[in-house]
């Protein structure tokens, strides 16, 4: 398995954050999805190296968005996804160098498409992924 954080989702409101956390928790091992509010909590969560970190950054005003470049620097191989209002989407996606940017949680693809891994994975007919040897 890949060590450390493999998925970082950045949102701009608590509703989207809660929905994404609720969607991820049943799909990942216990304790591997961390919900954070704000930049400093996000950095702390990344340092704990949980598999998925969902961050509510709120509405970014002025020049606060520059801080969002640091999580990418800390976890350069993680998949970064931004779920934000259209007025903030381009700014946040650009700062984080997002792999995917959407305006709604309904636009997110299945989790397996969001996760990046360096392991080859084969999905058998039953739908359970197993490592390819």
C-alpha positions as semicolon CSV with decimal commas, in nm:
position;residue;x (nm);y (nm);z (nm)
1;X;0,000;0,000;0,000
2;X;0,099;0,359;-0,046
3;X;0,210;0,518;0,281
4;X;0,066;0,851;0,380
5;X;-0,204;1,072;0,243
6;X;-0,328;0,978;-0,102
7;X;-0,633;1,205;-0,126
8;X;-0,679;1,568;-0,022
9;X;-1,020;1,725;-0,080
10;X;-1,049;2,100;-0,030
11;X;-1,395;2,251;0,015
12;X;-1,529;2,596;0,090
13;X;-1,829;2,507;0,305
14;X;-1,916;2,277;0,593
15;X;-2,201;2,107;0,405
16;X;-1,977;1,977;0,126
17;X;-1,712;1,879;0,380
18;X;-1,960;1,672;0,584
19;X;-2,101;1,505;0,271
20;X;-1,755;1,406;0,144
21;X;-1,643;1,275;0,483
22;X;-1,964;1,071;0,514
23;X;-1,903;0,929;0,165
24;X;-1,536;0,843;0,228
25;X;-1,551;0,691;0,579
26;X;-1,728;0,366;0,484
27;X;-1,481;0,315;0,198
28;X;-1,156;0,354;0,391
29;X;-1,026;0,193;0,713
30;X;-1,131;0,342;1,048
31;X;-0,943;0,658;1,137
32;X;-0,806;0,706;0,785
33;X;-1,037;0,994;0,692
34;X;-0,962;1,319;0,872
35;X;-1,188;1,623;0,864
36;X;-1,008;1,954;0,911
37;X;-1,130;2,314;0,928
38;X;-0,883;2,573;0,804
39;X;-0,529;2,583;0,681
40;X;-0,345;2,501;1,007
41;X;-0,570;2,203;1,081
42;X;-0,507;2,079;0,726
43;X;-0,130;2,093;0,770
44;X;-0,159;1,907;1,101
45;X;-0,379;1,639;0,940
46;X;-0,131;1,593;0,656
47;X;0,151;1,549;0,905
48;X;-0,046;1,259;1,061
49;X;-0,040;1,093;0,717
50;X;-0,402;0,975;0,712
51;X;-0,513;0,823;0,382
52;X;-0,768;1,099;0,312
53;X;-0,790;1,455;0,441
54;X;-1,100;1,666;0,379
55;X;-1,044;2,035;0,446
56;X;-1,301;2,312;0,477
57;X;-1,110;2,632;0,406
58;X;-1,418;2,854;0,410
59;X;-1,440;3,160;0,192
60;X;-1,091;3,279;0,105
61;X;-1,054;3,653;0,113
62;X;-0,770;3,870;-0,004
63;X;-0,441;3,688;-0,030
64;X;-0,519;3,393;0,199
65;X;-0,523;3,147;-0,088
66;X;-0,142;3,141;-0,113
67;X;-0,134;2,918;0,197
68;X;-0,310;2,643;0,005
69;X;0,004;2,578;-0,198
70;X;0,176;2,431;0,109
71;X;-0,039;2,117;0,143
72;X;0,057;2,025;-0,215
73;X;0,423;2,077;-0,126
74;X;0,384;1,849;0,179
75;X;0,205;1,573;-0,015
76;X;0,311;1,613;-0,379
77;X;0,197;1,264;-0,483
78;X;-0,151;1,285;-0,331
79;X;-0,455;1,347;-0,549
80;X;-0,588;1,697;-0,484
81;X;-0,956;1,762;-0,543
82;X;-1,130;2,097;-0,503
83;X;-1,504;2,125;-0,446
84;X;-1,592;2,494;-0,441
85;X;-1,831;2,761;-0,554
86;X;-1,765;2,864;-0,913
87;X;-1,642;3,207;-0,799
88;X;-1,358;3,047;-0,599
89;X;-1,294;2,731;-0,799
90;X;-1,029;2,856;-1,042
91;X;-0,834;3,041;-0,774
92;X;-0,820;2,746;-0,531
93;X;-0,763;2,487;-0,803
94;X;-0,475;2,692;-0,943
95;X;-0,311;2,747;-0,607
96;X;-0,328;2,378;-0,512
97;X;-0,254;2,253;-0,864
98;X;-0,567;2,040;-0,826
99;X;-0,601;1,715;-1,016
100;X;-0,978;1,765;-1,026
101;X;-1,194;2,072;-0,961
102;X;-1,574;2,057;-0,942
103;X;-1,852;2,283;-0,818
104;X;-2,061;2,008;-0,656
105;X;-2,007;1,686;-0,464
106;X;-2,244;1,523;-0,716
107;X;-1,975;1,579;-0,981
108;X;-1,715;1,366;-0,802
109;X;-1,617;1,040;-0,974
110;X;-1,602;0,708;-0,784
111;X;-1,338;0,690;-0,512
112;X;-1,123;0,442;-0,704
113;X;-1,081;0,706;-0,975
114;X;-0,972;0,968;-0,722
115;X;-0,707;0,763;-0,548
116;X;-0,357;0,757;-0,687
117;X;-0,141;0,454;-0,624
118;X;0,187;0,314;-0,741
119;X;0,055;-0,042;-0,715
120;X;-0,104;-0,217;-1,010
121;X;-0,460;-0,310;-0,916
122;X;-0,683;-0,569;-1,081
123;X;-1,056;-0,574;-1,021
124;X;-1,211;-0,919;-1,052
125;X;-1,568;-0,987;-1,157
126;X;-1,694;-0,975;-0,798
127;X;-1,576;-0,617;-0,784
128;X;-1,318;-0,665;-0,511
129;X;-0,981;-0,512;-0,594
130;X;-0,670;-0,715;-0,530
131;X;-0,303;-0,645;-0,583
132;X;-0,164;-0,767;-0,913
133;X;0,137;-0,994;-0,873
